[in-house]
Structures are given as C-alpha cells and as structure tokens.
Amino acid sequence: MDALRQLMPSHPGAGDAVDWNALERSWGTGFPGDYREFITRYGAGAVDDYLCFLLPESRAAQGVEPAFHGMETETLNALDLWQHKAPTGSEWSGVIAWGVDSSADILCWRVTDGDPDGWPVVVWNQDDAVWLEYPCGLAEFLCRVFRAQFGECPLGSTDLWGNASPRFMHRDEEARLRGRGLDPWTGEPDPFAGMFGD
C-alpha cells in the first residue's frame, strides 16, 4: 500500500467507512487486508475514468435483487463466467469481484482458502474471453499495472499500463463536479450537463 499511495495519491474526502464485521458475516469470509486499507484510504471510485473500484456491500437478502453494478452483481457475473470458462486444470473455487473497467473486464480475487491475504487476483479479460491469474494482491497488482511489470497488460485497454501518474477520484467527488457542470476528469465544462437528469 505504501508503494501504491506514492504512485496514486488519494485526495481529501476520499475513503469510505465500512462495517467489516457485518460485511464478513454476510459474505461468510474475511477480505484481504490491502483491500480493507484501500477502501479506508480511497473508497469507491475510479482511476482515470477507466478502472472502477466496487464499494464492499453486504449481500442482498434471499429473494432480493442485489444493487445494480454492485459488488454482489459483478461477483455473480464473474462466477457465471468462471464456471463456464475457468482455466484448464484449475480447481473450482469461488471468486469475489472488486473492480470493473471500461473494457468490460471484471477484476476479482480467486477465493482459494481461509486466508484472504493469500488470494490471487484474477481478471476476466473480455476481449480475449479468458481468465488471467496473478499471484499477488490488489495493491501489488495495481502497482505492477502502473509500472508495466507484467508480461503484457492484463486489461482490455492500455490506458493504465505504464501510467506513471494515475489519478484516483472518489465517486462522491466525481458526482460533485458533475453537479457543478464540469467534466470531472478534464475540469472543463461538461457539454452534456443536465441533459440526463444528473
């Protein structure tokens, strides 16, 4: 996390408070320490208007639809893809989604055992319709993407690949800027402001 904070500073007002005990009871598992720290320091938001981090949420009650594009919905999408397209020779395991990007990739952990800090990152690469696995946690994965330290970019676009100064923005800050009629990522007036009920 120290390396990630140096590469991608947070901003005032970022971060989200989460009842981790309730969350873990709901999911029946703990969550990786670097993710917990990420949510505390950064929270739900996006990097360079490309990679979005999902806010951890308790699972919906039986018979209740989960939040649209929330952690549970994206996890259900990922589980469906995993069951049909799991890498050859990989044992069945659960996956939990923590991010999505503008290329329709889903970023997850592969739930391998009882120690969340040992879960590898797996990415559903939509362009190639394959799962890619990386033996590291969320923070290291992001640092290696920003430093272009994998054999190839694991995401559907190279927007963040080798990006020496990635910019994170919390979703509340993005909404605040849009509410002022600005494009949050450029700071310029948003020509579409107010057209869609935002």
Salt bridges, closest charged atoms under 4 A:
ASP2 OD1 - ARG5 NH2 2.19
ASP16 OD2 - HIS170 NE2 2.93
GLU24 OE2 - ARG36 NH1 2.55
GLU37 OE2 - ARG5 NH1 2.77
GLU37 OE2 - ARG41 NE 3.13
GLU72 OE2 - ARG59 NE 3.95
GLU74 OE2 - HIS69 ND1 3.08
ASP80 OD1 - HIS84 ND1 3.51
GLU91 OE2 - ARG110 NH1 2.76
GLU133 OE1 - ARG110 NE 2.87
GLU140 OE2 - ARG144 NH1 3.60
ASP172 OD2 - HIS170 ND1 3.85
GLU173 OE2 - ARG176 NH2 2.76
GLU174 OE2 - ARG178 NH2 3.06
ASP190 OD2 - ARG178 NH1 3.68
